[in-house]
Structures are given as structure tokens and as C-alpha cells.
Amino acid sequence: MIVFAAIAPHGDMDLDEALRGAMEELGRRFDAAEVETAIVVTPHNVHVEGHFAVITSAKIGALECDRALSAAVIDALRVAGLPVVGASYGGNDATQAEMPLDWGTEVPIGFLRAKRVVIVSPARDRPLEEHVRAGAALRALPGRLALVASADHGHAHDAHGPYGFDPAAAEYDALVQQIVRDGPLRFEPLATIVEPAKADSLWQLLVLQGAAGGAHVPTCSPMPRRPTTGCSSRPSSRRSANGRHKWYIPIKWLIQHRQWRTSRSPFRLPTTRRSTCSSCASRTS
């Protein structure tokens, strides 16, 4: 059962003090949900042609992989008719193997202190609807689970940066905000501009969409124009009528070159702020 979900950035957390504060708040909410294992959908781990990939190594860097849940994820995707492989690294015995830790996992898990993790790589060369189906297949998995869509949005904000400039990047970022603000979570419209925007988030967002079942995001207290201490509302321990924790889905706020955008956010969500992905800029996206 998924008891916590978030869209979390994987860029430089020190671009702004408020960005780090927002991620620390997200970590407190994660702790309050009493998560047993975090499923991280990351664009920066293994890429397998024509397949989703689930890491089966005993360790992912220093993190403990929940290998039983990894096997359950693989089974669930196969039952859903999706192409998926398990992937390990190094030692031939996966129970002793260690997969290198990618920054798409390392950055969010630095704040979401998971006891164990499962790493899922999306399949960009597969149809988008398969990513929605993959998320739906995760809903009934056992245990108290978190689903983390590790995602940076438009990268093409700077003509002198590694991805150049394209106005589609700002359009993409604004559309993500609109989708999360207005609900339900339907991220398919992003597909028309994901390539010129140089975004790496669409596929992970679609997995989260499938897991959420198109639900509306629960609203919180209004966010001030320029909060300086992270999220605008405190963690809630309230549960919905079915006994599940309410979902927290912070959407990353836009910071470009250490400067705030001037437009006011219409959000009623606790919000983490997005960086230009300096981590991605120094690596192959």
C-alpha cells in the first residue's frame, strides 16, 4: 500500500536555503508516514532498451535494497503485461552485489530517510501509457510504501548552458504546476513539449499518475508568495476514511540561476522549489 508519494528534485540542494528547508520538511512528512520501503523511480540509473528495469542488487551504494519487494515489483509489472527486467551489478550473486548509487536516487533519499529502497528505471522508448500502467501495478504491493518520482523538469532555460535555451522549458514547468494545482494528476499533455524542454521528468510523473489513480491532490494551507522556511504547512498525521495516509505531492518551485521567478504561485500545496539541474548539467542526462 502506498502511504506517501512525492515529486522530488535531484539537482543542487544548496542553490537556495529555502530549497533545502523544503526538502527537510518533506523528510519530516516522510517520517510521519512510517514508510517501510521507498520505491524511487529515477531517470539516472540503468537504461535497458525496450524494458523497465528494477534493481535486484542487495545494496545500492550504501542503501539496502528491499529485494523481496523488487521481486514483487517485477512480478506485478509482468502480470500487467509490461516488459521488465531485473538488473544487478558487479558480483554474480545478487545477494552480495552492489549497484552504484545514481544521483536521481541519492539526492531525494538524502532527505527521505528510507530504511530500504527499490529502484525502478522508466523506459523512455516504450509508450507513455505503459508508464501509467506500471504505476497502477504498484498500488496493491504489500507493506507501507513510498513512491518517489525523482524528477527535474525543463533543462533548456539558459542559452549558455549545456542544453541551450528553448521557451518550451518554461512552458513545460508552468504546465506541470497547473496539472498539480488543478488536478487530477494527468501528465500526458507534457508529452508535446518534453523534448524541446529537455525535461527528464515526464516518465516518472506518469508512473506516479498511475499509482495515484488520477486522484486530486489534497490541498493544504495557502503558500505565501516567497516562503523562506520551506513548506507552508506542517505535516499531518491524519488518515483518510479508508485508513490510508493522505498523499503529499510537493511540486518543485522554479529557481533559475539563483534568482526567484517573479510570478506568484497559485498553489495550495506545500511546495519544494526546483533548481536548474546543476547535478544533471555535470553529467549525461
Summary of the structure (lengths in Angstrom):
residues: 285
radius of gyration: 17.6
end to end distance: 31.3
largest distance: 53.2
contacts: 1000
relative contact order: 0.23
helix: 30%
strand: 19%
